[in-house]
Each structure stands twice: as C-alpha cells, then as structure tokens.
Amino acid sequence: MPALLAATALLLTAGCSSDGGGSPGDEGSTPPGSTTADSSPSAQAAEQAPPAKGSVKVLRTVTTGLNTPWGIAPLPDDSALLVASRDQGTITKVDVKTGKKTELGKVSGVSAAGEGGLLGLALSPDYASDHMVYAYFTSASDNRIVRMLYDTKKPAGEQLGAPDTIFKGIPKGYIHNGGRIAFGPDKMLYAGTGESGDRGLAQDKKSLGGKILRMTPEGEPAPGNPFPDSPVYTYGHRNVQGLAWDPEQRLFASEFGQDTWDELNAIKPGDNYGWPDAEGKSSDAKYHNPIAQWHTDDASPSGIAYAEGSIWMAGLKGQRLWRIPLKGTVASAAPQAFLEGKYGRLRTVVSAGGDKLWVTTSNTDGRGTPKSGDDRILELEVR
C-alpha cells in the first residue's frame, strides 16, 4: 500500500519504462480529422467528470491457455476476439461466449526476440467489406505494419492471407519496440513506436522511433499531419504501447518510463513529449507534460482503453489495472488501482462496449510467473 499511496499522491506532478522497468531484464496546427478536441479550461469546465472513486468486477474468464498474448482485435459484432501471440507469431480467434480457440494462421516474417515479435492488431475501418486485419511486428530487419485478408471460408489454420507490407523501417531492438496500432475516429491508422534503446531517436523527427505515427490505411503519411510528407504525429516518446480515444475524439497514450516515471499523455499533433530530456513532468514549456505519472514499479503501462469517463490502463510490472478519471484532458481525481497482484502482469485492455472491458494477462512473456491457465482473457465490468 505505501507504493500505491505514493503513486496517487504524485498523480498530477508528471510521466514515461521498458516492459518491466528501466533495465532490459525487466520491459503544430490541428490537422483535418484531428483527434485533438478543445482542451481549453473553459471547454473542459463544461464537461462532467466521473465519480472520483470507481469499481471493477471480474465477470468471468473468457479463455485460458494463451501463449504470450499481445494485440487484440474484437470482431465488429463482438462475437470473437483476434489475439496475437508475440512469440509464436500466430493469430487465434477466441469465441467470446464459449472461450473456444481457433488458430487462423501464422504471420510469416515475424522475428520474436526480447520485447519484439507479433505485437499490435487492428481491423480495417472498412472490415465489413474488405476483411483486412492489420498487424505490427518485428521482422529480421525492422518493425513493420502489414495487412492480411481474413478469409472465413477457408479451413481453420489457413484463414490468413499472405501479409502485405504497407509500412516498414521502424527501428527494432531487443527492447522498446512499441507495437500498439489502432484506427482512429478519422479512419487513419495510428502506431505507437519505441526508440529501440537508442535514446536519441526520440527527438529526431526524421526517425520513426520513439513516435506516434499517423498514416492512411495504405501506409502513406496521413493528410494534415503536423510535419510535411511525414507520418510523424508526435515525438519525444520512449516506448508507446497504449492508444485510446474518448467520445470527443481526443487521443490518449501510455508510455513506459525508465527508472522514475511512467506516463499517461493527452496527445496533441506536433508536440514534443520530452524523452530523453524529460521523464515525467518538466518545467520546460517546450515539452508536453503528462496527465498522470507513476513510479515504474507501480505501473509499466501497456494497453489502455476508455470506458465510463475514465482511461483504464494495464500495468505489467505493477500487476494492476489503473483507473484515471478524466474531465476533458485533465485527470479529475487521483488514479485508482484494481486487481493488484491478483492476476499478475496485465498487457492489453480493450473496450467490450459500455461498461465492459476485456483484459489480457502477460505472465508467459518471460518476465512473469505463470499460474495454471495462464495466459488468460478476463471480462470486467467497470464504473
């Protein structure tokens, strides 16, 4: 409890960790279609904040026996989840009602080592007509984004088409590969990247490392990006593994710190988030300060999702689920921790609609202590 109290007490003073802490042994103008809404004090004053205290109820375990689950993509009707295995490079369909697992195929070209492998998944914004699944993975030479046809008419194990590379050249490393991808409300593809252990890349706007990228579904720089002919949306990040939007289309991102502060950030196009010159809140006005920060032992954040007026953030080393209540792009109360130590490391949080979330554990990733049934997907009811 002392660590928890320390983290909450330091809520509004700052935020950036590898997958489990600092060492490798642990882990402009507003463009058209921008996800940055009015965050002025007057605009946010009109918004209603959720209750300061929330609650979490574990409704059930959806499935067990997953190997290094990382990205999750719910099918449009929420009947099933597509789940990426970081180390095996496979995509598995999990029936939400029965928990039945069906392997759809192995993604060719995945090179799993350290924090790299098959990472984020996302469905095309036109999935109903094109049946395309997007994946972010580590190859032998870089991190890249591909898309594959999901052919439901083929036999199990053969339902994924050959990967078509739409974007490549993201720096890879044993650590800090980023990996979260998501389509925004503007139907553009966003990707969180890491600086691959090379700290200087984060401040280099010509590098793809340590960035949030924004691109078209074909992998081209998205119209209205803050830097001409560039996919770079924001920079100065250490390792971004969480992306989520609120109902006002504002983008939030989680970020691993090194030894001091993990972060939750409100994302504004073209802004500099400080790494490696700032970890957590900075007095230098050129850096965008985080909404909230945590000691790395209490968080090491990966996936995030928005539900019931709050951002819900998975903690790996922290082994807990954090609730950050929001009023606009400001934390309206101290973060609140749930499931502390109960299920081990938590990797991905996905909205299941309304007040429901799906959460994956990450105990088979080489840094956790797997229990019988790990890894698993939980269904939660949150307030």
C-alpha positions as CSV (number, residue, x, y, z in Angstrom):
1,M,0.0,0.0,0.0
2,P,2.8,2.6,0.6
3,A,3.8,2.3,-3.1
4,L,0.2,2.9,-4.1
5,L,-0.2,5.9,-1.9
6,A,3.0,7.3,-3.2
7,A,1.8,6.9,-6.8
8,T,-1.6,8.5,-6.2
9,A,-0.1,11.4,-4.2
10,L,2.1,12.1,-7.1
11,L,-0.7,12.0,-9.7
12,L,-0.6,15.5,-11.1
13,T,3.1,16.1,-10.8
14,A,4.2,14.4,-14.1
15,G,5.1,10.7,-16.6
16,C,7.5,7.6,-19.4
17,S,9.6,2.2,-18.7
18,S,10.7,-0.7,-20.6
19,D,8.4,-3.7,-20.4
20,G,9.1,-4.1,-16.7
21,G,11.2,-1.1,-15.7
22,G,14.5,0.6,-16.6
23,S,16.7,-2.4,-17.4
24,P,16.5,-4.8,-20.4
25,G,15.9,-7.5,-17.9
26,D,12.7,-6.1,-16.8
27,E,10.5,-4.1,-20.3
28,G,1.7,22.4,-34.6
29,S,-1.6,23.2,-36.0
30,T,-4.6,21.0,-35.7
31,P,-4.9,18.9,-38.9
32,P,-8.2,18.0,-40.6
33,G,-9.7,15.0,-38.9
34,S,-7.5,15.6,-35.9
35,T,-8.3,13.7,-32.7
36,T,-7.5,16.7,-30.6
37,A,-10.6,18.4,-29.3
38,D,-10.8,21.7,-27.5
39,S,-8.8,21.3,-24.2
40,S,-9.0,24.9,-23.0
41,P,-10.0,25.4,-19.4
42,S,-13.4,26.9,-20.4
43,A,-14.3,24.0,-22.6
44,Q,-13.3,21.4,-20.0
45,A,-15.2,23.2,-17.3
46,A,-18.4,22.4,-19.2
47,E,-17.6,18.6,-19.2
48,Q,-18.8,16.4,-16.4
49,A,-16.2,14.4,-14.5
50,P,-17.0,10.8,-13.5
51,P,-17.1,9.9,-9.8
52,A,-13.7,10.2,-8.0
53,K,-13.9,6.5,-7.0
54,G,-14.8,3.7,-9.4
55,S,-15.2,0.0,-9.2
56,V,-14.2,-3.2,-11.0
57,K,-16.0,-6.5,-11.1
58,V,-14.5,-9.6,-12.7
59,L,-17.4,-11.1,-14.5
60,R,-15.6,-14.2,-15.9
61,T,-12.5,-15.7,-17.5
62,V,-13.2,-15.7,-21.2
63,T,-10.4,-18.2,-22.1
64,T,-7.2,-19.6,-20.8
65,G,-4.0,-21.2,-22.1
66,L,-2.8,-18.4,-24.4
67,N,0.9,-18.1,-25.2
68,T,2.3,-14.5,-24.9
69,P,-0.9,-12.7,-26.0
70,W,-0.3,-9.1,-27.1
71,G,-2.6,-7.4,-29.5
72,I,-6.4,-8.0,-29.5
73,A,-8.9,-7.0,-32.2
74,P,-12.6,-7.6,-31.5
75,L,-14.7,-8.6,-34.5
76,P,-17.4,-5.9,-35.3
77,D,-20.2,-7.9,-33.7
78,D,-18.1,-8.7,-30.6
79,S,-18.7,-12.4,-31.1
80,A,-14.9,-13.1,-31.1
81,L,-11.5,-11.7,-30.5
82,L,-8.5,-12.0,-32.7
83,V,-5.4,-12.4,-30.5
84,A,-1.8,-12.1,-31.5
85,S,0.9,-14.4,-29.9
86,R,4.1,-12.3,-29.6
87,D,6.4,-15.3,-29.5
88,Q,4.6,-17.8,-31.7
89,G,3.7,-15.3,-34.4
90,T,0.2,-16.7,-34.7
91,I,-3.3,-15.1,-34.7
92,T,-6.0,-17.0,-32.8
93,K,-9.7,-16.4,-32.8
94,V,-11.3,-16.7,-29.4
95,D,-15.1,-17.2,-29.2
96,V,-16.3,-14.7,-26.6
97,K,-19.2,-16.9,-25.4
98,T,-17.5,-20.3,-25.2
99,G,-13.8,-19.4,-25.0
100,K,-13.0,-21.8,-27.8
101,K,-9.7,-21.0,-29.5
102,T,-9.2,-21.4,-33.3
103,E,-5.8,-20.7,-34.8
104,L,-6.2,-18.7,-38.0
105,G,-2.6,-19.0,-39.1
106,K,1.0,-17.9,-38.6
107,V,2.2,-14.5,-39.8
108,S,5.2,-15.0,-42.0
109,G,8.3,-12.8,-41.4
110,V,7.9,-12.4,-37.6
111,S,11.2,-12.5,-35.7
112,A,10.5,-12.8,-32.0
113,A,13.2,-11.8,-29.5
114,G,13.1,-9.8,-26.3
115,E,10.2,-7.4,-26.5
116,G,9.8,-7.9,-30.2
117,G,7.5,-10.3,-32.2
118,L,3.9,-10.2,-33.3
119,L,2.5,-7.2,-31.4
120,G,-0.5,-5.0,-32.2
121,L,-3.6,-5.9,-34.2
122,A,-6.3,-3.8,-35.7
123,L,-9.2,-4.3,-38.1
124,S,-9.6,-2.2,-41.2
125,P,-12.2,0.6,-40.8
126,D,-13.8,-1.0,-43.9
127,Y,-13.6,-4.5,-42.4
128,A,-17.2,-5.3,-43.3
129,S,-16.3,-5.1,-47.0
130,D,-12.5,-5.8,-47.2
131,H,-12.0,-8.3,-44.2
132,M,-8.5,-6.9,-43.7
133,V,-6.5,-7.4,-40.5
134,Y,-3.6,-5.2,-39.7
135,A,-0.6,-6.3,-37.6
136,Y,2.6,-4.6,-36.3
137,F,5.5,-7.0,-35.9
138,T,9.3,-7.2,-35.6
139,S,11.0,-8.7,-38.6
140,A,14.6,-9.6,-39.1
141,S,15.5,-6.0,-40.0
142,D,12.9,-3.7,-38.6
143,N,9.4,-3.2,-37.1
144,R,6.7,-3.0,-39.7
145,I,3.0,-2.9,-40.3
146,V,1.3,-5.4,-42.6
147,R,-2.3,-6.2,-43.6
148,M,-3.8,-9.7,-44.3
149,L,-7.1,-10.9,-45.7
150,Y,-9.1,-12.9,-43.1
151,D,-10.9,-15.5,-45.2
152,T,-13.5,-17.1,-43.1
153,K,-14.4,-19.6,-45.8
154,K,-11.0,-21.4,-45.6
155,P,-10.3,-24.2,-43.1
156,A,-9.1,-23.3,-39.6
157,G,-5.3,-22.7,-39.6
158,E,-5.4,-21.4,-43.2
159,Q,-7.6,-18.4,-42.9
160,L,-5.0,-15.6,-43.0
161,G,-3.7,-14.4,-46.4
162,A,-0.1,-13.6,-47.1
163,P,1.0,-10.3,-45.3
164,D,1.2,-7.2,-47.5
165,T,3.7,-4.8,-46.0
166,I,2.2,-1.3,-46.0
167,F,4.8,0.4,-43.8
168,K,8.4,-0.5,-42.8
169,G,11.6,0.9,-41.4
170,I,10.5,1.4,-37.8
171,P,13.7,0.8,-35.7
172,K,13.8,-2.5,-33.9
173,G,15.7,-3.5,-30.8
174,Y,15.7,-6.2,-28.1
175,I,13.7,-3.6,-26.0
176,H,11.4,-0.7,-26.8
177,N,9.7,-1.8,-30.0
178,G,6.4,-0.1,-29.2
179,G,3.8,-2.0,-31.1
180,R,0.3,-0.8,-30.5
181,I,-1.8,0.1,-33.6
182,A,-5.3,1.4,-33.8
183,F,-7.6,3.1,-36.3
184,G,-8.8,6.4,-35.1
185,P,-12.2,8.1,-35.5
186,D,-10.8,9.7,-38.6
187,K,-10.2,6.2,-40.1
188,M,-6.4,6.9,-40.1
189,L,-4.0,4.3,-38.7
190,Y,-2.0,5.3,-35.6
191,A,1.0,3.4,-34.4
192,G,3.0,3.8,-31.1
193,T,6.7,3.1,-31.6
194,G,9.7,2.8,-29.3
195,E,13.2,4.2,-29.6
196,S,14.6,0.7,-29.6
197,G,17.0,1.5,-26.8
198,D,18.6,4.3,-28.9
199,R,17.5,7.3,-26.8
200,G,18.5,9.9,-29.4
201,L,15.9,8.7,-32.0
202,A,13.0,10.0,-29.9
203,Q,13.9,13.7,-30.5
204,D,14.9,13.1,-34.2
205,K,11.8,14.0,-36.2
206,K,13.3,12.2,-39.2
207,S,13.4,8.9,-37.3
208,L,10.3,6.7,-36.9
209,G,11.5,5.5,-33.4
210,G,10.0,7.0,-30.2
211,K,7.0,8.4,-32.0
212,I,3.3,8.2,-32.5
213,L,2.7,7.8,-36.3
214,R,-0.4,8.6,-38.2
215,M,-1.0,7.2,-41.7
216,T,-3.6,6.2,-44.2
217,P,-4.8,2.6,-44.4
218,E,-2.3,2.2,-47.3
219,G,0.6,3.3,-45.2
220,E,1.1,6.8,-46.6
221,P,1.5,9.9,-44.4
222,A,-2.0,11.0,-43.4
223,P,-3.4,14.3,-44.8
224,G,-3.0,17.1,-42.3
225,N,-0.1,15.6,-40.3
226,P,2.0,18.3,-38.5
227,F,5.2,17.7,-40.4
228,P,5.1,17.8,-44.2
229,D,5.2,14.4,-46.0
230,S,5.9,12.7,-42.7
231,P,3.9,10.0,-40.8
232,V,5.2,11.5,-37.5
233,Y,2.3,12.8,-35.4
234,T,4.1,13.3,-32.1
235,Y,7.7,12.8,-30.9
236,G,9.9,12.6,-27.8
237,H,8.4,9.2,-26.7
238,R,10.3,6.4,-25.1
239,N,8.0,3.4,-25.7
240,V,4.3,3.8,-26.5
241,Q,2.2,0.7,-26.1
242,G,-1.3,2.2,-25.4
243,L,-3.6,4.2,-27.6
244,A,-7.3,5.1,-26.9
245,W,-9.8,7.8,-27.8
246,D,-12.6,9.3,-25.8
247,P,-16.1,10.1,-27.1
248,E,-14.8,13.6,-28.1
249,Q,-12.2,12.0,-30.4
250,R,-9.3,13.0,-28.1
251,L,-6.3,10.7,-28.2
252,F,-4.5,9.4,-25.1
253,A,-1.4,7.3,-24.9
254,S,0.5,5.4,-22.3
255,E,4.3,5.4,-22.1
256,F,7.0,3.5,-20.3
257,G,9.5,5.4,-18.3
258,Q,13.0,4.4,-17.5
259,D,13.6,4.3,-13.7
260,T,11.4,7.0,-12.4
261,W,8.1,7.9,-14.1
262,D,5.6,6.1,-16.3
263,E,3.1,8.4,-18.1
264,L,-0.4,8.8,-19.4
265,N,-0.5,11.5,-22.0
266,A,-3.1,13.5,-23.9
267,I,-1.9,13.6,-27.5
268,K,-1.6,16.9,-29.4
269,P,-0.3,16.7,-33.0
270,G,3.2,18.0,-33.4
271,D,4.0,18.1,-29.7
272,N,7.3,17.0,-28.1
273,Y,6.7,14.7,-25.1
274,G,10.2,15.1,-23.7
275,W,12.2,11.9,-23.8
276,P,15.1,11.6,-23.2
277,D,15.4,15.1,-21.9
278,A,12.4,14.8,-19.6
279,E,11.0,11.8,-17.9
280,G,7.7,12.8,-16.3
281,K,6.7,16.4,-15.7
282,S,9.2,19.0,-16.9
283,S,9.4,22.7,-16.1
284,D,10.5,23.3,-19.7
285,A,7.5,24.6,-21.6
286,K,8.6,23.1,-24.9
287,Y,7.7,19.6,-23.6
288,H,4.1,18.4,-23.3
289,N,3.6,17.2,-19.7
290,P,1.6,14.1,-18.8
291,I,-1.8,13.9,-17.3
292,A,-0.6,11.5,-14.7
293,Q,2.6,9.7,-13.7
294,W,3.5,6.6,-11.7
295,H,6.7,5.1,-10.3
296,T,7.8,2.3,-12.7
297,D,7.3,-0.4,-10.0
298,D,3.6,0.6,-9.8
299,A,2.8,0.6,-13.5
300,S,5.0,-0.2,-16.5
301,P,1.9,0.5,-18.7
302,S,1.0,-1.2,-21.9
303,G,-2.6,-1.2,-23.2
304,I,-5.3,1.4,-22.4
305,A,-9.0,1.8,-23.2
306,Y,-11.7,4.4,-22.5
307,A,-14.9,3.5,-20.6
308,E,-17.3,5.2,-18.2
309,G,-15.5,8.5,-18.2
310,S,-12.0,7.1,-17.4
311,I,-8.9,5.7,-19.1
312,W,-8.2,2.2,-17.9
313,M,-4.5,1.3,-18.1
314,A,-2.9,-2.2,-17.8
315,G,0.2,-2.5,-15.6
316,L,2.9,-5.1,-16.4
317,K,5.5,-4.8,-13.6
318,G,2.8,-3.1,-11.5
319,Q,0.4,-6.1,-11.9
320,R,-2.7,-4.0,-11.6
321,L,-5.3,-2.1,-13.6
322,W,-5.3,1.7,-13.2
323,R,-8.4,3.9,-13.5
324,I,-7.7,7.5,-14.4
325,P,-10.9,9.6,-14.3
326,L,-11.0,12.4,-16.8
327,K,-12.5,15.8,-17.2
328,G,-11.5,16.7,-20.8
329,T,-7.8,16.0,-21.0
330,V,-7.2,16.5,-17.3
331,A,-7.3,13.9,-14.5
332,S,-10.3,14.8,-12.4
333,A,-9.2,12.7,-9.4
334,A,-6.3,10.6,-8.2
335,P,-5.7,7.3,-10.2
336,Q,-7.2,4.2,-8.6
337,A,-5.7,0.7,-8.7
338,F,-7.6,-2.5,-9.1
339,L,-6.7,-6.3,-9.3
340,E,-3.4,-5.5,-7.6
341,G,-1.3,-8.7,-7.8
342,K,-4.4,-10.9,-8.4
343,Y,-3.7,-11.9,-12.0
344,G,-0.1,-11.0,-12.4
345,R,1.1,-8.9,-15.3
346,L,-1.6,-7.2,-17.4
347,R,-0.9,-6.4,-21.0
348,T,-3.9,-5.3,-23.1
349,V,-7.2,-3.5,-22.3
350,V,-9.9,-3.4,-24.9
351,S,-13.4,-1.9,-24.8
352,A,-16.2,-4.5,-24.8
353,G,-18.8,-1.8,-25.1
354,G,-20.5,0.3,-22.5
355,D,-19.1,-0.5,-19.0
356,K,-17.4,-3.7,-20.1
357,L,-13.7,-4.4,-20.8
358,W,-11.6,-7.3,-21.9
359,V,-8.1,-7.5,-20.3
360,T,-5.3,-9.9,-21.0
361,T,-2.6,-11.2,-18.6
362,S,1.0,-11.4,-19.7
363,N,2.7,-13.9,-17.4
364,T,4.1,-16.2,-20.2
365,D,6.2,-13.4,-21.6
366,G,9.4,-14.4,-19.8
367,R,9.1,-11.8,-17.1
368,G,6.1,-13.1,-15.2
369,T,5.3,-16.1,-13.0
370,P,2.7,-18.1,-14.9
371,K,-0.1,-19.8,-12.9
372,S,-2.3,-22.6,-14.0
373,G,-4.3,-21.4,-17.0
374,D,-2.1,-18.5,-18.0
375,D,-2.3,-16.5,-20.0
376,R,-6.0,-15.6,-20.0
377,I,-8.5,-13.1,-21.0
378,L,-10.8,-11.6,-18.4
379,E,-14.2,-9.8,-18.9
380,L,-14.7,-6.9,-16.5
381,E,-17.5,-4.6,-15.5
382,V,-16.2,-1.2,-14.6
383,R,-17.6,2.0,-13.2
